[in-house]
Amino acid sequence: MSPIDVVDVPDPGQWTSTLAGSADDACELLTAIDHGAELEILVVLRGREGLRMLRTRVPAKDPCLDSAVAVLPAVAWHEREVAEMFGVTFAGHPDPRPLLLREHVEAPPLRRSTPLPERIARPWPGARDAGARRRPTPPPGVRNSWQGRDVDEGAP
């Protein structure tokens, strides 16, 4: 298997024109990575020469990127998913309806700034008081006397 050729697109305005050169390639993946202050958008394409990854970065406060559906129609569903999960606006997308979630979702669920609702309602499992000390437990089949204790508390 050949390595992936990585192409960085430093200017998000050049995203569609860069993808236009890959119109004959098949889209394997289009996703985003949340780096806090900015989002990295990447697409993996499979062509005759092998795999190629194009990536660019957009600010996390207002993530907007031109839609590549006109030059690469296979990214239509991928863009809808990234728009829904990360809050990226793909300008010019022909069908910006939600793909996976209901319409009333307040924040994009895969952004680092979105709190997990389960952690708001319940404490983190395994959380304990910092002052509380747990009793050490020997592994199964290990006698307490083997761990330097004088008393064998029912170990086999």
C-alpha positions as CSV (number, residue, x, y, z in Angstrom):
1,M,0.0,0.0,0.0
2,S,1.4,3.4,-1.0
3,P,1.5,6.3,1.5
4,I,-1.0,9.1,1.4
5,D,0.1,12.2,-0.4
6,V,-0.9,15.2,1.8
7,V,-1.7,18.5,0.2
8,D,-2.2,21.5,2.5
9,V,-4.5,24.3,1.3
10,P,-3.5,27.3,3.5
11,D,-6.1,29.6,2.0
12,P,-9.7,28.2,2.6
13,G,-10.8,30.3,-0.4
14,Q,-8.8,28.0,-2.7
15,W,-10.5,24.8,-1.3
16,T,-12.9,24.3,-4.3
17,S,-10.3,25.2,-7.0
18,T,-7.9,22.7,-5.5
19,L,-10.5,20.0,-5.4
20,A,-11.5,20.8,-9.0
21,G,-8.2,19.2,-10.1
22,S,-9.4,16.0,-8.4
23,A,-12.8,15.7,-10.2
24,D,-12.0,12.2,-11.5
25,D,-11.0,10.9,-8.0
26,A,-13.3,9.0,-5.7
27,C,-14.1,10.6,-2.3
28,E,-13.2,8.2,0.5
29,L,-13.7,10.6,3.4
30,L,-14.5,14.2,4.3
31,T,-14.4,15.1,8.0
32,A,-13.2,17.7,10.4
33,I,-10.9,17.8,13.4
34,D,-11.6,20.3,16.2
35,H,-8.3,21.9,17.4
36,G,-10.0,24.4,19.7
37,A,-9.4,27.8,18.0
38,E,-9.8,26.3,14.5
39,L,-11.2,23.4,12.7
40,E,-9.2,21.3,10.2
41,I,-11.3,20.1,7.3
42,L,-9.8,17.2,5.4
43,V,-10.8,15.1,2.4
44,V,-9.2,11.8,1.4
45,L,-9.5,11.0,-2.4
46,R,-8.6,7.8,-4.2
47,G,-7.3,8.3,-7.7
48,R,-5.2,6.3,-10.2
49,E,-2.0,7.4,-8.4
50,G,-3.3,6.3,-5.0
51,L,-4.6,8.1,-2.0
52,R,-4.4,11.8,-1.6
53,M,-5.5,13.9,1.4
54,L,-6.3,17.6,1.1
55,R,-6.7,19.7,4.2
56,T,-7.4,23.3,5.2
57,R,-8.2,25.1,8.4
58,V,-11.1,27.5,9.2
59,P,-11.7,29.5,12.4
60,A,-13.8,27.8,15.0
61,K,-15.9,30.9,15.8
62,D,-17.4,31.1,12.3
63,P,-16.4,28.0,10.3
64,C,-17.4,28.6,6.7
65,L,-16.0,26.9,3.6
66,D,-17.2,26.9,0.0
67,S,-19.1,23.7,-1.0
68,A,-17.2,21.3,-3.3
69,V,-20.4,19.6,-4.5
70,A,-20.2,21.3,-7.9
71,V,-16.7,20.0,-8.7
72,L,-16.9,16.7,-6.7
73,P,-20.5,15.5,-6.3
74,A,-19.5,12.6,-4.0
75,V,-18.9,15.0,-1.1
76,A,-22.5,16.1,-0.8
77,W,-23.4,13.7,2.1
78,H,-20.0,14.2,3.7
79,E,-20.4,17.9,3.8
80,R,-23.9,17.6,5.3
81,E,-22.5,15.4,8.1
82,V,-19.6,17.7,8.9
83,A,-22.0,20.7,8.9
84,E,-24.2,18.9,11.4
85,M,-21.6,17.4,13.6
86,F,-19.0,20.2,13.7
87,G,-21.1,23.3,12.7
88,V,-19.2,24.1,9.5
89,T,-21.2,26.1,7.0
90,F,-20.6,24.9,3.4
91,A,-21.6,28.0,1.3
92,G,-23.5,27.0,-1.8
93,H,-24.4,23.5,-0.8
94,P,-27.4,22.4,-2.8
95,D,-29.1,20.5,0.1
96,P,-28.1,21.8,3.5
97,R,-30.9,19.9,5.4
98,P,-29.8,18.0,8.6
99,L,-28.7,14.5,7.8
100,L,-28.4,12.7,11.1
101,L,-29.8,14.8,14.0
102,R,-33.1,16.5,14.6
103,E,-33.6,20.2,13.9
104,H,-33.6,21.3,17.5
105,V,-29.9,20.5,18.4
106,E,-28.4,23.6,20.0
107,A,-24.7,22.9,19.5
108,P,-22.7,20.7,17.2
109,P,-22.1,17.4,19.1
110,L,-18.5,16.7,18.0
111,R,-17.1,20.1,18.9
112,R,-14.8,20.3,22.0
113,S,-16.8,23.2,23.3
114,T,-20.1,21.2,23.4
115,P,-20.6,19.8,26.9
116,L,-21.8,16.2,27.2
117,P,-25.3,16.1,28.6
118,E,-24.7,12.9,30.6
119,R,-21.9,14.6,32.5
120,I,-24.0,17.5,33.4
121,A,-26.8,15.3,34.8
122,R,-24.6,12.7,36.5
123,P,-21.1,12.8,38.0
124,W,-18.3,11.1,36.2
125,P,-18.2,7.4,36.9
126,G,-15.3,6.5,39.1
127,A,-15.0,10.0,40.5
128,R,-14.2,10.0,44.2
129,D,-13.2,12.4,46.9
130,A,-9.6,13.4,46.7
131,G,-9.1,12.7,50.4
132,A,-10.7,9.3,50.3
133,R,-8.2,6.4,50.2
134,R,-9.0,3.1,48.6
135,R,-8.0,-0.1,50.1
136,P,-5.5,-1.8,47.8
137,T,-6.8,-5.1,46.5
138,P,-4.4,-7.9,45.4
139,P,-4.8,-9.4,42.0
140,P,-6.8,-12.7,42.0
141,G,-4.8,-15.6,43.3
142,V,-2.1,-13.5,45.0
143,R,-1.9,-13.9,48.7
144,N,-1.6,-10.9,50.9
145,S,1.5,-12.3,52.5
146,W,3.2,-12.2,49.1
147,Q,2.7,-8.5,49.1
148,G,4.5,-7.8,52.3
149,R,1.6,-8.1,54.7
150,D,1.7,-10.2,57.8
151,V,-1.9,-11.2,57.9
152,D,-3.4,-13.5,55.3
153,E,-7.0,-12.3,55.0
154,G,-8.7,-15.3,53.4
155,A,-6.6,-15.5,50.3
156,P,-6.2,-19.0,48.9
